[in-house]
Amino acid sequence: MVRWLLVAALGAGPVMAQNWKMRDGDVLFDQAGLQARLSGQTLVFFDDGKSVYEADGKYNYTYGGGGIWYGYWKAAADSKVCVTFVTGVERCDRIVENGGRLVVLTENGERFPVRP
């Protein structure tokens, strides 16, 4: 599912309606807090996809079945993280914490919990 989301987002471009669909218990990070939380971390999703947020700003997403997208990430205000891929396409997601678990929210309202 994350694979489809990535392909759809790459085709849609950076200007999408922001319908984050926040839920009760979602806690936002400020920019510094999100930077600290993601820097040097790998987020693993339930489809085995992996988002790697290197401390130097490099980013890569590996599909559960293989294939990698490369880019650069930057934490922004309101718990948003934006990635500019080497293709020049940018996408922004919102990362929240809910019940001790990170959850990636997409601009079109999808939610992807991160495995513990």
N, C-alpha and C positions, 0 to 999 in steps of 0.2 A: 504494500500500500504506500509506503514511503517512497518507493521507486516511482510509482505513478504520480505522486504528489510533486516530486522533484521535476519530472518531465513536464508536467502541466504548468508548474511555476516558471520554468525556464521559457516556455512558450508564451506565457502571459505577460511577462515584463514586470517592471517594478511598480507600475501604477495599477493597483488592485483595490477593490473596496476592502476596508478594514472592518471585519466582522469577527472579532477575536473570540466571541462566545466564552467569556470568563464564567467560571462557576464558583459557587460558595467554597471558600477555603483556599482559593488561588491567591498566592502571595507574590507580589511583584518585587523585582530587584531594582535598585537604583543602578545607574550606569557603572559605578565603581564596584558595587556588590556583584553585578553580573560578570564584569570583567574578571574579578577575583574567582568567582565560582566556576567559570568556564576555562580560564587560562590553564593550558597544559592538561586538559581533561579529554577523555573519550566518552561520548554518550552512546550507549548501545540500546537499540530499539528492539521491540519484540519480534520483528521480522529479520533480526540479526544485522540490520543496517547499522553503520557506525558513523557518527559525526566526530571528527577529531579537531579540537580547538587548540592549536599549538600556541605556546607562550609568545612566540615571535609574530603572531598574527596570521600565520598560514592556516589553511583549513583544508580538510578533505572529507568527502562523504563516500563511504564504500557501501555499495549495495550488498544485501544479504547473500546474494548469489554471485557476487563479483562485480567488477567495474567500479571505477573511481572517478569522482569529479573533484577538481582542485580549485582553490580560490584563496581569498583572504577574508578574515572575519574582523568585525568591530562591534563592540558593545555600544548600545545607544541608550537613550533615556527610556523610561517606562518599560523596562524589562525586555527591550528589543535587541536582537542580535541580527546584524546584516552581513551577508556574505556576497562578495563580488567574485564571481567565478572567472577563470582565466579566459573564458569566451566573451567577457564583458557584461554578462547578464548579472543583475543583482536581485537578491531576494532577502526579505526580512521576515523573521519569525519572532514570536514573543515566547520567552521561556519563563515559566512560573514554577513555584514549588507548591505542592498540595499534599498534605498528609505525609511530609517528609520525602516525597518523590518529585523529581523534576518532570515537567510536562512541556512539550513543545506545542505551541499553538500556531496555526497558520493564519494568514490574513483572510482566508475564506472560511474560517471557522472549524477546521479539523483539529483534533487533539491527538498527540502521539506521546504516550507515557514512556519514560526512560526506564529501562530495566534496572533493578537494584544492583 
